[in-house]
Amino acid sequence: MESTKNIAVTALVLITTVLFFGLSGTDIWVQSHFYNPQTHQWIVDTNNEVLKFIFYDGIKRLLIIIAVIFLLVLIVGWNKEWMRGYRRGFFIVILSSIIVPVAVGSLKAVTNMPCPKNVETFGGVYPHTCVWEKYTAKECHLEKQKCWPAGHASGGFALLSLIFLFHSRRNKILSAVVAMVIGWSMGSYKMLIGDHFLSHTVITMILAWLLILLIVRGVDWVIKKNLKVIDVQ
């Protein structure tokens, strides 16, 4: 019952957040602080190779390496005594590292929402619209956009699944803080170069948590069915 409640509450928060950002001017207001209309430049240059490596290419590779390490540890330590109490958590983390980015990326592919740099307010050609709105006939010929929600930050927020790996409250809190710092570092970088609005990252964070809760529900269902695939006793 508790997991069902958490899933329902998170889904409600997600819907409310989408409506809030869609109906308010918060995105434009926040993003305008990162854009210079005189020079038509963003506060961070997208061609800065150092920042790009740290907050884009480098962190993406690091997250992939971390996911692979978790998978290898699970495989190698499967029959180890210490692993028995962590198999559930390892499954949740590994599944989250795959499902969260794939789900967010798939959603981006169909929403047809522009990045800030492509919006008319910031020198682009697309109108600022809500996710449930359609473009007018004037914009229908334009290239399909894939900027909502924030795909890059999804890998960082997938690390929120680490909460279900650790047992102590201290480690759970620490893992949540680390995941939030990584996720928001990735998301903030994309905002500062004009690739994402604030709402894109906020929605990705909430959606990632919802997906993680659903993954936890699925893994626990498997365990409850007494399938010997996962032995956490």
N, CA, C and O of each residue as an XYZ file, in Angstrom:
932
protein
N       0.824     -1.202      0.000
C       0.000      0.000      0.000
C       0.866      1.264      0.000
O       0.544      2.246     -0.668
N       1.970      1.226      0.757
C       2.839      2.393      0.826
C       3.456      2.713     -0.531
O       3.551      3.879     -0.915
N       3.881      1.666     -1.266
C       4.482      1.895     -2.577
C       3.458      2.451     -3.559
O       3.776      3.309     -4.382
N       2.221      1.952     -3.466
C       1.153      2.456     -4.335
C       0.886      3.934     -4.058
O       0.682      4.720     -4.983
N       0.888      4.300     -2.786
C       0.671      5.689     -2.399
C       1.790      6.576     -2.926
O       1.533      7.659     -3.452
N       3.035      6.119     -2.786
C       4.179      6.898     -3.257
C       4.132      7.102     -4.770
O       4.438      8.184     -5.271
N       3.746      6.053     -5.487
C       3.640      6.145     -6.942
C       2.540      7.132     -7.330
O       2.728      7.956     -8.225
N       1.399      7.046     -6.660
C       0.275      7.931     -6.962
C       0.624      9.387     -6.665
O       0.315     10.280     -7.454
N       1.261      9.617     -5.534
C       1.638     10.986     -5.150
C       2.653     11.557     -6.143
O       2.545     12.714     -6.548
N       3.634     10.746     -6.531
C       4.653     11.208     -7.477
C       4.039     11.506     -8.840
O       4.406     12.484     -9.491
N       3.103     10.660     -9.272
C       2.424     10.887    -10.548
C       1.624     12.189    -10.506
O       1.603     12.942    -11.480
N       0.972     12.450     -9.380
C       0.199     13.685     -9.212
C       1.119     14.909     -9.232
O       0.798     15.930     -9.841
N       2.252     14.791     -8.564
C       3.234     15.886     -8.556
C       3.745     16.149     -9.976
O       3.927     17.299    -10.373
N       3.970     15.082    -10.730
C       4.443     15.214    -12.112
C       3.424     15.955    -12.970
O       3.780     16.876    -13.705
N       2.171     15.560    -12.878
C       1.111     16.205    -13.656
C       0.979     17.679    -13.265
O       0.854     18.550    -14.126
N       1.009     17.946    -11.953
C       0.903     19.321    -11.465
C       2.061     20.177    -11.962
O       1.872     21.336    -12.331
N       3.260     19.601    -11.968
C       4.450     20.323    -12.426
C       4.363     20.648    -13.911
O       4.691     21.758    -14.330
N       3.922     19.682    -14.703
C       3.761     19.919    -16.142
C       2.770     21.056    -16.388
O       3.015     21.929    -17.220
N       1.648     21.041    -15.661
C       0.634     22.082    -15.815
C       1.166     23.441    -15.369
O       0.938     24.451    -16.035
N       1.870     23.463    -14.248
C       2.397     24.724    -13.719
C       3.338     25.390    -14.719
O       3.173     26.566    -15.044
N       4.314     24.642    -15.200
C       5.282     25.228    -16.121
C       4.644     25.548    -17.476
O       5.041     26.501    -18.147
N       3.659     24.748    -17.867
C       3.015     24.993    -19.143
C       2.157     26.246    -19.138
O       2.065     26.948    -20.145
N       1.527     26.528    -17.996
C       0.594     27.643    -17.910
C       1.211     28.923    -17.351
O       0.595     29.987    -17.417
N       2.401     28.829    -16.811
C       3.069     30.013    -16.258
C       4.212     30.441    -17.163
O       4.581     29.726    -18.095
N       4.756     31.583    -16.887
C       5.892     32.071    -17.669
C       7.215     31.836    -16.989
O       8.208     32.497    -17.293
N       7.229     30.885    -16.058
C       8.427     30.633    -15.253
C       9.637     30.267    -16.100
O      10.737     30.767    -15.866
N       9.439     29.407    -17.071
C      10.560     28.965    -17.905
C      11.245     30.137    -18.602
O      12.468     30.268    -18.556
N      10.451     30.982    -19.246
C      11.005     32.119    -19.971
C      11.700     33.078    -19.007
O      12.781     33.589    -19.303
N      11.078     33.320    -17.858
C      11.643     34.241    -16.870
C      12.989     33.749    -16.369
O      13.951     34.514    -16.306
N      13.059     32.468    -16.011
C      14.315     31.907    -15.513
C      15.375     31.908    -16.609
O      16.516     32.310    -16.377
N      14.996     31.457    -17.801
C      15.965     31.316    -18.877
C      16.518     32.665    -19.343
O      17.648     32.744    -19.826
N      15.724     33.715    -19.199
C      16.172     35.043    -19.636
C      17.384     35.535    -18.839
O      18.110     36.418    -19.297
N      17.602     34.972    -17.662
C      18.761     35.343    -16.846
C      20.058     34.752    -17.387
O      21.149     35.155    -16.984
N      19.930     33.800    -18.297
C      21.120     33.135    -18.848
C      21.421     33.569    -20.277
O      22.325     33.034    -20.919
N      20.662     34.536    -20.769
C      20.786     34.935    -22.182
C      21.000     36.436    -22.305
O      20.331     37.229    -21.641
N      21.943     36.817    -23.163
C      22.215     38.230    -23.409
C      21.601     38.604    -24.763
O      22.128     38.214    -25.805
N      20.501     39.352    -24.759
C      19.823     39.686    -26.019
C      20.631     40.625    -26.918
O      20.398     40.683    -28.126
N      21.589     41.367    -26.325
C      22.413     42.270    -27.124
C      23.443     41.496    -27.958
O      23.653     41.780    -29.137
N      24.071     40.520    -27.318
C      25.102     39.732    -28.016
C      24.553     38.442    -28.584
O      25.228     37.751    -29.348
N      23.301     38.112    -28.202
C      22.665     36.860    -28.628
C      23.505     35.645    -28.213
O      23.669     34.692    -28.975
N      24.024     35.706    -27.000
C      24.850     34.620    -26.474
C      24.335     34.163    -25.121
O      23.739     34.925    -24.361
N      24.589     32.881    -24.848
C      24.220     32.319    -23.558
C      25.368     32.503    -22.575
O      26.514     32.707    -22.975
N      25.053     32.431    -21.301
C      26.030     32.704    -20.260
C      27.218     31.743    -20.309
O      28.325     32.094    -19.901
N      26.981     30.529    -20.810
C      28.059     29.551    -20.996
C      28.143     29.199    -22.475
O      27.134     28.891    -23.110
N      29.335     29.247    -23.004
C      29.556     28.945    -24.419
C      29.516     27.438    -24.645
O      30.266     26.684    -24.025
N      28.641     27.017    -25.530
C      28.509     25.587    -25.812
C      29.786     24.994    -26.408
O      29.967     23.776    -26.403
N      30.672     25.854    -26.923
C      31.926     25.379    -27.515
C      33.076     25.309    -26.508
O      34.206     24.991    -26.878
N      32.794     25.602    -25.256
C      33.819     25.480    -24.219
C      34.090     23.993    -23.982
O      33.292     23.305    -23.345
N      35.206     23.511    -24.492
C      35.501     22.079    -24.484
C      35.689     21.516    -23.080
O      35.338     20.365    -22.820
N      36.242     22.325    -22.167
C      36.473     21.857    -20.796
C      35.149     21.587    -20.089
O      34.944     20.516    -19.517
N      34.247     22.581    -20.135
C      32.945     22.419    -19.490
C      32.119     21.338    -20.175
O      31.391     20.593    -19.520
N      32.235     21.259    -21.480
C      31.509     20.229    -22.228
C      31.953     18.839    -21.803
O      31.130     17.938    -21.644
N      33.265     18.667    -21.619
C      33.768     17.360    -21.201
C      33.313     17.023    -19.782
O      32.895     15.899    -19.507
N      33.399     18.010    -18.881
C      33.045     17.761    -17.477
C      31.558     17.462    -17.316
O      31.180     16.481    -16.677
N      30.717     18.318    -17.902
C      29.282     18.233    -17.640
C      28.472     17.516    -18.712
O      27.270     17.305    -18.548
N      29.136     17.134    -19.826
C      28.390     16.425    -20.862
C      29.051     15.094    -21.222
O      28.609     14.042    -20.759
N      30.080     15.128    -22.024
C      30.707     13.881    -22.483
C      31.294     13.069    -21.331
O      31.069     11.863    -21.234
N      32.048     13.739    -20.461
C      32.715     13.042    -19.368
C      31.757     12.383    -18.398
O      31.916     11.213    -18.050
N      30.754     13.147    -17.961
C      29.813     12.605    -16.981
C      28.964     11.489    -17.577
O      28.602     10.543    -16.878
N      28.641     11.594    -18.875
C      27.881     10.528    -19.529
C      28.677      9.222    -19.539
O      28.143      8.150    -19.256
N      29.956      9.336    -19.868
C      30.811      8.144    -19.881
C      30.963      7.562    -18.489
O      30.965      6.345    -18.307
N      31.091      8.449    -17.508
C      31.242      7.990    -16.121
C      30.005      7.222    -15.660
O      30.131      6.192    -14.998
N      28.829      7.704    -15.997
C      27.586      7.032    -15.607
C      27.464      5.665    -16.266
O      26.982      4.711    -15.655
N      27.906      5.577    -17.519
C      27.892      4.279    -18.209
C      28.850      3.314    -17.526
O      28.527      2.144    -17.324
N      30.027      3.810    -17.173
C      31.029      2.975    -16.485
C      30.488      2.499    -15.147
O      30.661      1.336    -14.783
N      29.835      3.393    -14.415
C      29.258      3.024    -13.106
C      28.217      1.925    -13.273
O      28.193      0.972    -12.495
N      27.351      2.048    -14.287
C      26.322      1.040    -14.531
C      26.946     -0.310    -14.866
O      26.487     -1.347    -14.387
N      27.990     -0.293    -15.687
C      28.683     -1.533    -16.053
C      29.336     -2.161    -14.830
O      29.301     -3.381    -14.664
N      29.930     -1.335    -13.973
C      30.568     -1.833    -12.750
C      29.538     -2.518    -11.858
O      29.791     -3.595    -11.319
N      28.383     -1.893    -11.710
C      27.323     -2.490    -10.890
C      26.901     -3.843    -11.455
O      26.678     -4.793    -10.705
N      26.793     -3.927    -12.772
C      26.405     -5.182    -13.399
C      27.470     -6.254    -13.172
O      27.142     -7.398    -12.856
N      28.727     -5.894    -13.330
C      29.819     -6.848    -13.131
C      29.895     -7.309    -11.682
O      30.116     -8.489    -11.409
N      29.709     -6.371    -10.753
C      29.741     -6.730     -9.324
C      28.612     -7.695     -9.004
O      28.802     -8.651     -8.252
N      27.429     -7.448     -9.576
C      26.300     -8.347     -9.345
C      26.594     -9.742     -9.868
O      26.307    -10.736     -9.201
N      27.173     -9.814    -11.075
C      27.466    -11.112    -11.679
C      28.552    -11.851    -10.907
O      28.396    -13.025    -10.573
N      29.646    -11.161    -10.627
C      30.787    -11.789     -9.945
C      30.435    -12.159     -8.504
O      30.844    -13.208     -8.007
N      29.683    -11.298     -7.849
C      29.383    -11.547     -6.436
C      28.067    -12.250     -6.186
O      27.605    -12.315     -5.048
N      27.447    -12.788     -7.253
C      26.103    -13.377     -7.138
C      25.990    -14.385     -6.003
O      25.021    -14.354     -5.244
N      26.952    -15.265     -5.879
C      26.872    -16.316     -4.865
C      27.593    -15.973     -3.569
O      27.687    -16.807     -2.669
N      28.096    -14.766     -3.472
C      28.778    -14.345     -2.247
C      27.765    -14.080     -1.138
O      26.647    -13.629     -1.387
N      28.174    -14.367      0.068
C      27.282    -14.203      1.208
C      26.858    -12.741      1.391
O      25.697    -12.454      1.682
N      27.818    -11.819      1.214
C      27.511    -10.410      1.430
C      26.512     -9.858      0.403
O      25.835     -8.863      0.663
N      26.426    -10.507     -0.758
C      25.551    -10.040     -1.814
C      24.082    -10.352     -1.550
O      23.199     -9.704     -2.110
N      23.819    -11.334     -0.707
C      22.452    -11.795     -0.504
C      21.506    -10.678     -0.079
O      20.340    -10.664     -0.472
N      22.000     -9.758      0.710
C      21.150     -8.664      1.165
C      21.132     -7.457      0.239
O      20.473     -6.456      0.520
N      21.868     -7.561     -0.875
C      21.976     -6.416     -1.776
C      21.489     -6.705     -3.199
O      21.461     -5.801     -4.034
N      21.110     -7.941     -3.480
C      20.701     -8.277     -4.843
C      19.519     -7.422     -5.309
O      19.501     -6.930     -6.437
N      18.553     -7.257     -4.439
C      17.381     -6.433     -4.787
C      17.831     -5.037     -5.193
O      17.402     -4.518     -6.223
N      18.682     -4.436     -4.397
C      19.148     -3.087     -4.675
C      19.947     -3.000     -5.959
O      19.802     -2.041     -6.717
N      20.789     -3.992     -6.213
C      21.591     -3.998     -7.432
C      20.692     -4.086     -8.662
O      20.920     -3.396     -9.655
N      19.668     -4.938     -8.591
C      18.736     -5.050     -9.713
C      18.036     -3.719     -9.966
O      17.883     -3.302    -11.114
N      17.614     -3.059     -8.904
C      16.908     -1.788     -9.038
C      17.808     -0.729     -9.668
O      17.375      0.005    -10.556
N      19.051     -0.646     -9.215
C      19.988      0.348     -9.747
C      20.292      0.083    -11.219
O      20.277      1.004    -12.034
N      20.568     -1.168    -11.556
C      20.906     -1.511    -12.943
C      19.727     -1.264    -13.875
O      19.894     -0.688    -14.950
N      18.543     -1.695    -13.471
C      17.354     -1.476    -14.300
C      17.059      0.014    -14.452
O      16.672      0.467    -15.529
N      17.241      0.772    -13.374
C      16.988      2.211    -13.423
C      17.961      2.914    -14.361
O      17.575      3.826    -15.091
N      19.221      2.491    -14.342
C      20.236      3.128    -15.185
C      19.951      2.899    -16.666
O      20.445      3.633    -17.523
N      19.154      1.878    -16.958
C      18.782      1.592    -18.350
C      17.421      2.203    -18.694
O      17.281      2.916    -19.688
N      16.432      1.914    -17.864
C      15.052      2.282    -18.173
C      14.814      3.790    -18.122
O      14.135      4.334    -18.992
N      15.362      4.468    -17.121
C      15.113      5.909    -16.982
C      15.605      6.699    -18.208
O      14.821      7.447    -18.791
N      16.880      6.558    -18.617
C      17.323      7.303    -19.807
C      16.578      6.909    -21.083
O      16.270      7.763    -21.915
N      16.287      5.608    -21.235
C      15.577      5.153    -22.438
C      14.159      5.723    -22.479
O      13.696      6.165    -23.530
N      13.479      5.713    -21.344
C      12.110      6.224    -21.287
C      12.072      7.723    -21.555
O      11.228      8.200    -22.314
N      12.987      8.468    -20.932
C      13.026      9.912    -21.137
C      13.400     10.231    -22.585
O      12.818     11.128    -23.195
N      14.370      9.500    -23.133
C      14.770      9.706    -24.521
C      13.638      9.409    -25.489
O      13.465     10.116    -26.483
N      12.867      8.370    -25.206
C      11.727      8.013    -26.056
C      10.645      9.092    -25.998
O      10.007      9.402    -27.004
N      10.450      9.655    -24.809
C       9.456     10.722    -24.647
C       9.892     11.973    -25.408
O       9.070     12.642    -26.035
N      11.190     12.286    -25.349
C      11.726     13.434    -26.078
C      11.457     13.327    -27.579
O      11.202     14.324    -28.255
N      11.519     12.108    -28.077
C      11.395     11.881    -29.514
C       9.998     12.166    -30.057
O       9.826     12.354    -31.261
N       9.000     12.198    -29.175
C       7.613     12.357    -29.652
C       6.952     13.656    -29.206
O       5.896     14.008    -29.732
N       7.537     14.378    -28.256
C       6.874     15.576    -27.725
C       7.018     16.792    -28.632
O       6.186     17.698    -28.582
N       8.068     16.827    -29.466
C       8.267     17.916    -30.416
C       8.293     19.285    -29.737
O       7.617     20.217    -30.173
N       9.074     19.394    -28.674
C       9.221     20.654    -27.939
C      10.605     21.235    -28.193
O      11.593     20.502    -28.143
N      10.700     22.543    -28.467
C      11.984     23.153    -28.788
C      12.843     23.461    -27.570
O      12.343     23.563    -26.450
N      14.140     23.607    -27.806
C      15.079     24.053    -26.781
C      14.965     25.572    -26.655
O      14.459     26.218    -27.573
N      15.411     26.152    -25.565
C      15.375     27.613    -25.432
C      16.042     28.336    -26.603
O      15.517     29.340    -27.085
N      17.180     27.843    -27.062
C      17.911     28.500    -28.142
C      17.136     28.494    -29.459
O      17.461     29.246    -30.378
N      16.117     27.648    -29.547
C      15.304     27.568    -30.763
C      13.994     28.340    -30.657
O      13.232     28.415    -31.621
N      13.732     28.922    -29.466
C      12.497     29.665    -29.237
C      12.661     31.115    -29.695
O      13.743     31.688    -29.569
N      11.605     31.698    -30.218
C      11.638     33.064    -30.753
C      12.167     34.079    -29.746
O      12.883     35.008    -30.119
N      11.822     33.909    -28.481
C      12.264     34.834    -27.437
C      13.776     34.938    -27.361
O      14.318     35.979    -26.992
N      14.453     33.852    -27.711
C      15.910     33.814    -27.608
C      16.592     33.674    -28.972
O      17.662     33.079    -29.098
N      15.940     34.239    -29.979
C      16.553     34.290    -31.300
C      16.255     33.123    -32.211
O      16.811     33.036    -33.306
N      15.381     32.218    -31.777
C      15.035     31.068    -32.605
C      13.819     31.333    -33.479
O      13.422     32.483    -33.666
N      13.234     30.282    -34.008
C      12.092     30.430    -34.917
C      10.830     29.738    -34.397
O       9.773     29.828    -35.022
N      10.935     29.051    -33.264
C       9.787     28.325    -32.731
C       9.072     29.145    -31.651
O       9.725     29.843    -30.875
N       7.749     29.068    -31.596
C       7.017     29.738    -30.517
C       7.178     28.939    -29.229
O       7.416     27.732    -29.267
N       7.049     29.614    -28.090
C       7.093     28.899    -26.817
C       5.708     28.330    -26.547
O       4.759     29.084    -26.330
N       5.586     27.016    -26.558
C       4.287     26.367    -26.412
C       4.269     25.409    -25.222
O       5.306     25.059    -24.658
N       3.063     25.003    -24.868
C       2.896     23.965    -23.848
C       3.042     22.612    -24.523
O       2.866     22.501    -25.737
N       3.360     21.588    -23.753
C       3.601     20.276    -24.339
C       2.348     19.697    -24.984
O       2.439     18.845    -25.867
N       1.182     20.155    -24.547
C      -0.072     19.620    -25.099
C      -0.587     20.450    -26.289
O      -1.624     20.129    -26.869
N       0.131     21.501    -26.641
C      -0.295     22.346    -27.755
C       0.365     21.918    -29.063
O       1.433     21.306    -29.064
N      -0.283     22.249    -30.164
C       0.267     21.978    -31.494
C       0.780     23.275    -32.107
O       0.305     24.364    -31.786
N       1.752     23.135    -32.990
C       2.236     24.300    -33.715
C       1.181     24.766    -34.707
O       0.339     23.989    -35.157
N       1.244     26.045    -35.035
C       0.339     26.568    -36.063
C       0.823     26.107    -37.431
O       1.910     25.545    -37.563
N       0.008     26.349    -38.437
C       0.371     25.914    -39.794
C       1.693     26.522    -40.246
O       2.412     25.925    -41.047
N       2.015     27.708    -39.732
C       3.249     28.395    -40.116
C       4.493     27.630    -39.680
O       5.521     27.674    -40.355
N       4.398     26.919    -38.536
C       5.575     26.213    -38.026
C       5.586     24.721    -38.341
O       6.561     24.036    -38.032
N       4.534     24.214    -38.942
C       4.433     22.766    -39.153
C       5.535     22.211    -40.058
O       5.884     21.034    -39.962
N       6.073     23.044    -40.924
C       7.100     22.574    -41.847
C       8.481     22.524    -41.193
O       9.420     21.976    -41.771
N       8.608     23.087    -40.003
C       9.907     23.158    -39.340
C      10.352     21.786    -38.842
O       9.538     20.883    -38.648
N      11.641     21.652    -38.641
C      12.213     20.373    -38.195
C      11.670     19.976    -36.828
O      11.481     20.821    -35.954
N      11.424     18.699    -36.655
C      10.895     18.206    -35.390
C      11.917     18.406    -34.280
O      13.103     18.122    -34.452
N      11.446     18.898    -33.143
C      12.324     19.187    -32.012
C      12.288     18.066    -30.969
O      11.285     17.366    -30.830
N      13.390     17.908    -30.242
C      13.496     16.828    -29.247
C      14.167     17.351    -27.979
O      15.266     16.930    -27.618
N      13.477     18.279    -27.316
C      14.096     18.911    -26.144
C      13.307     18.767    -24.845
O      13.712     19.327    -23.826
N      12.203     18.042    -24.850
C      11.384     17.920    -23.630
C      11.038     16.467    -23.375
O      10.479     15.810    -24.253
N      11.352     15.951    -22.209
C      12.098     16.578    -21.101
C      13.610     16.496    -21.317
O      14.069     16.266    -22.435
N      14.375     16.683    -20.253
C      15.836     16.745    -20.366
C      16.451     15.347    -20.344
O      16.522     14.704    -19.297
N      16.888     14.893    -21.500
C      17.448     13.544    -21.583
C      18.801     13.405    -20.923
O      19.092     12.380    -20.306
N      19.646     14.444    -21.047
C      21.003     14.362    -20.509
C      20.994     14.139    -19.000
O      21.740     13.304    -18.489
N      20.157     14.878    -18.291
C      20.124     14.787    -16.828
C      19.491     13.492    -16.323
O      19.630     13.151    -15.148
N      18.802     12.775    -17.199
C      18.102     11.560    -16.756
C      19.058     10.513    -16.191
O      18.713      9.790    -15.256
N      20.251     10.436    -16.759
C      21.229      9.474    -16.250
C      21.652      9.793    -14.835
O      21.851      8.893    -14.019
N      21.788     11.081    -14.542
C      22.149     11.485    -13.189
C      21.037     11.202    -12.203
O      21.286     10.683    -11.115
N      19.801     11.542    -12.575
C      18.667     11.316    -11.672
C      18.344      9.828    -11.517
O      17.699      9.435    -10.545
N      18.784      9.005    -12.461
C      18.594      7.554    -12.320
C      19.348      7.027    -11.097
O      19.013      5.971    -10.559
N      20.367      7.773    -10.667
C      21.144      7.372     -9.489
C      20.350      7.496     -8.191
O      20.804      7.032     -7.145
N      19.174      8.114     -8.246
C      18.305      8.134     -7.066
C      17.925      6.720     -6.651
O      17.505      6.488     -5.518
N      18.074      5.783     -7.573
C      17.789      4.373     -7.278
C      18.748      3.815     -6.229
O      18.467      2.782     -5.622
N      19.876      4.489     -6.011
C      20.831      4.041     -4.995
C      20.214      4.061     -3.598
O      20.692      3.382     -2.690
N      19.164      4.836     -3.438
C      18.457      4.878     -2.152
C      17.985      3.482     -1.760
O      17.926      3.151     -0.576
N      17.650      2.668     -2.756
C      17.116      1.333     -2.492
C      18.217      0.268     -2.407
O      17.936     -0.905     -2.160
N      19.455      0.684     -2.612
C      20.567     -0.249     -2.479
C      21.097     -0.282     -1.055
O      21.413     -1.347     -0.525
N      21.191      0.881     -0.443
C      21.765      0.963      0.896
C      20.712      0.740      1.972
O      19.518      0.945      1.752
N      21.179      0.316      3.134
C      20.262     -0.028      4.226
C      20.186      1.058      5.306
O      19.123      1.280      5.884
N      21.291      1.724      5.575
C      21.291      2.730      6.642
C      20.706      4.046      6.147
O      20.825      4.391      4.972
N      20.077      4.768      7.055
C      19.474      6.057      6.715
C      20.541      7.038      6.214
O      20.305      7.800      5.277
N      21.704      7.007      6.845
C      22.793      7.915      6.473
C      23.212      7.699      5.018
O      23.369      8.656      4.260
N      23.388      6.441      4.641
C      23.811      6.132      3.275
C      22.723      6.435      2.250
O      23.013      6.826      1.120
N      21.467      6.250      2.656
C      20.358      6.580      1.765
C      20.331      8.083      1.474
O      20.169      8.507      0.330
N      20.492      8.870      2.526
C      20.491     10.326      2.367
C      21.686     10.765      1.532
O      21.554     11.617      0.653
N      22.851     10.186      1.804
C      24.064     10.532      1.066
C      23.925     10.204     -0.415
O      24.324     10.996     -1.269
N      23.362      9.042     -0.721
C      23.188      8.646     -2.118
C      22.194      9.563     -2.826
O      22.368      9.877     -4.004
N      21.148      9.996     -2.109
C      20.170     10.908     -2.693
C      20.810     12.263     -2.999
O      20.555     12.860     -4.045
N      21.639     12.736     -2.078
C      22.325     14.018     -2.277
C      23.258     13.943     -3.479
O      23.287     14.853     -4.308
N      24.020     12.855     -3.572
C      24.952     12.671     -4.685
C      24.192     12.646     -6.017
O      24.601     13.287     -6.985
N      23.089     11.905     -6.055
C      22.292     11.807     -7.282
C      21.730     13.165     -7.682
O      21.726     13.516     -8.862
N      21.256     13.927     -6.701
C      20.694     15.238     -6.994
C      21.770     16.205     -7.490
O      21.531     16.986     -8.411
N      22.943     16.148     -6.882
C      24.038     17.024     -7.303
C      24.451     16.708     -8.745
O      24.637     17.613     -9.559
N      24.592     15.421     -9.047
C      24.986     15.026    -10.400
C      23.896     15.379    -11.409
O      24.176     15.956    -12.460
N      22.655     15.029    -11.083
C      21.544     15.307    -11.993
C      21.387     16.793    -12.267
O      21.210     17.199    -13.416
N      21.450     17.609    -11.217
C      21.268     19.046    -11.390
C      22.486     19.718    -12.000
O      22.350     20.750    -12.656
N      23.668     19.159    -11.802
C      24.859     19.687    -12.471
C      24.727     19.498    -13.980
O      25.027     20.399    -14.764
N      24.272     18.313    -14.368
C      24.071     18.024    -15.787
C      22.955     18.887    -16.364
O      23.088     19.442    -17.455
N      21.857     18.993    -15.626
C      20.722     19.775    -16.093
C      21.019     21.263    -16.159
O      20.608     21.940    -17.101
N      21.733     21.778    -15.160
C      22.049     23.206    -15.108
C      22.978     23.600    -16.243
O      22.825     24.671    -16.830
N      23.935     22.743    -16.554
C      24.845     23.017    -17.665
C      24.061     23.191    -18.968
O      24.323     24.108    -19.747
N      23.105     22.305    -19.187
C      22.310     22.377    -20.419
C      21.421     23.624    -20.441
O      21.126     24.158    -21.510
N      20.997     24.083    -19.269
C      20.229     25.321    -19.197
C      21.105     26.522    -19.535
O      20.672     27.432    -20.242
N      22.336     26.523    -19.030
C      23.241     27.653    -19.210
C      23.742     27.803    -20.639
O      24.202     28.879    -21.021
N      23.659     26.736    -21.438
C      24.061     26.832    -22.846
C      22.845     26.958    -23.764
O      22.981     26.977    -24.987
N      21.651     27.045    -23.162
C      20.440     27.255    -23.941
C      19.791     26.005    -24.490
O      18.955     26.086    -25.390
N      20.157     24.857    -23.967
C      19.611     23.598    -24.483
C      18.344     23.134    -23.767
O      17.585     22.330    -24.308
N      18.113     23.633    -22.559
C      16.930     23.195    -21.812
C      16.380     24.298    -20.924
O      17.121     25.140    -20.417
N      15.066     24.275    -20.747
C      14.405     25.142    -19.773
C      14.463     24.477    -18.401
O      14.751     23.286    -18.284
N      14.185     25.263    -17.374
C      14.150     24.730    -16.016
C      13.157     23.576    -15.909
O      13.451     22.555    -15.286
N      11.988     23.736    -16.513
C      10.950     22.708    -16.420
C      11.416     21.370    -16.971
O      11.025     20.319    -16.464
N      12.246     21.402    -18.005
C      12.717     20.163    -18.612
C      13.457     19.308    -17.587
O      13.260     18.095    -17.516
N      14.314     19.958    -16.792
C      15.098     19.233    -15.797
C      14.245     18.818    -14.602
O      14.372     17.703    -14.095
N      13.372     19.727    -14.156
C      12.489     19.399    -13.018
C      11.608     18.204    -13.356
O      11.457     17.289    -12.546
N      11.032     18.212    -14.539
C      10.146     17.121    -14.957
C      10.925     15.822    -15.114
O      10.423     14.753    -14.770
N      12.142     15.906    -15.630
C      12.972     14.707    -15.743
C      13.264     14.120    -14.369
O      13.227     12.902    -14.194
N      13.549     14.966    -13.403
C      13.825     14.512    -12.042
C      12.620     13.767    -11.458
O      12.767     12.674    -10.911
N      11.440     14.360    -11.574
C      10.236     13.740    -11.028
C       9.891     12.458    -11.786
O       9.523     11.451    -11.182
N      10.013     12.504    -13.114
C       9.731     11.330    -13.932
C      10.699     10.194    -13.607
O      10.302      9.030    -13.553
N      11.964     10.533    -13.392
C      12.960      9.513    -13.038
C      12.568      8.831    -11.728
O      12.642      7.608    -11.613
N      12.156      9.618    -10.753
C      11.749      9.047     -9.464
C      10.513      8.162     -9.623
O      10.424      7.101     -9.005
N       9.560      8.598    -10.450
C       8.363      7.786    -10.693
C       8.737      6.456    -11.329
O       8.229      5.410    -10.926
N       9.608      6.488    -12.306
C      10.041      5.258    -12.979
C      10.781      4.339    -12.008
O      10.614      3.120    -12.044
N      11.595      4.933    -11.146
C      12.329      4.131    -10.156
C      11.351      3.443     -9.211
O      11.520      2.267     -8.888
N      10.333      4.167     -8.769
C       9.321      3.570     -7.888
C       8.597      2.420     -8.574
O       8.289      1.409     -7.943
N       8.327      2.574     -9.861
C       7.680      1.500    -10.615
C       8.613      0.302    -10.768
O       8.168     -0.845    -10.721
N       9.897      0.567    -10.950
C      10.876     -0.519    -11.042
C      10.955     -1.256     -9.715
O      10.995     -2.486     -9.686
N      10.979     -0.511     -8.620
C      10.998     -1.122     -7.283
C       9.766     -1.997     -7.099
O       9.852     -3.113     -6.586
N       8.632     -1.481     -7.520
C       7.376     -2.243     -7.412
C       7.476     -3.536     -8.204
O       7.042     -4.589     -7.736
N       8.049     -3.462     -9.410
C       8.182     -4.650    -10.248
C       9.146     -5.672     -9.665
O       8.862     -6.870     -9.669
N      10.283     -5.205     -9.164
C      11.264     -6.118     -8.563
C      10.681     -6.781     -7.322
O      10.859     -7.980     -7.110
N       9.987     -6.000     -6.508
C       9.376     -6.567     -5.297
C       8.272     -7.561     -5.636
O       8.039     -8.516     -4.895
N       7.589     -7.331     -6.765
C       6.554     -8.283     -7.197
C       7.193     -9.622     -7.541
O       6.664    -10.681     -7.205
N       8.339     -9.559     -8.216
C       9.056    -10.788     -8.567
C       9.468    -11.535     -7.300
O       9.326    -12.754     -7.208
N       9.979    -10.786     -6.332
C      10.414    -11.405     -5.073
C       9.217    -12.025     -4.342
O       9.299    -13.134     -3.815
N       8.124    -11.294     -4.324
C       6.934    -11.770     -3.623
C       6.392    -13.054     -4.229
O       5.807    -13.888     -3.537
N       6.598    -13.197     -5.546
C       6.131    -14.404     -6.221
C       7.046    -15.590     -5.957
O       6.858    -16.680     -6.498
N       8.060    -15.345     -5.097
C       8.989    -16.413     -4.712
C       9.750    -17.012     -5.879
O      10.120    -18.186     -5.863
N       9.981    -16.175     -6.909
C      10.805    -16.640     -8.004
C      12.244    -16.642     -7.537
O      12.669    -15.714     -6.849
N      13.002    -17.664     -7.895
C      14.357    -17.803     -7.393
C      15.378    -17.003     -8.203
O      16.586    -17.168     -8.035
N      14.878    -16.139     -9.077
C      15.793    -15.289     -9.842
C      16.530    -14.344     -8.903
O      17.724    -14.093     -9.068
N      15.791    -13.813     -7.899
C      16.376    -12.890     -6.949
C      16.194    -13.474     -5.557
O      15.064    -13.616     -5.088
N      17.267    -13.807     -4.907
C      17.214    -14.340     -3.557
C      17.795    -13.314     -2.610
O      19.010    -13.123     -2.562
N      16.929    -12.648     -1.852
C      17.416    -11.613     -0.954
C      17.337    -12.067      0.507
O      17.538    -11.269      1.422
N      17.056    -13.291      0.704
C      16.977    -13.786      2.092
C      18.358    -14.049      2.662
O      18.481    -14.467      3.814
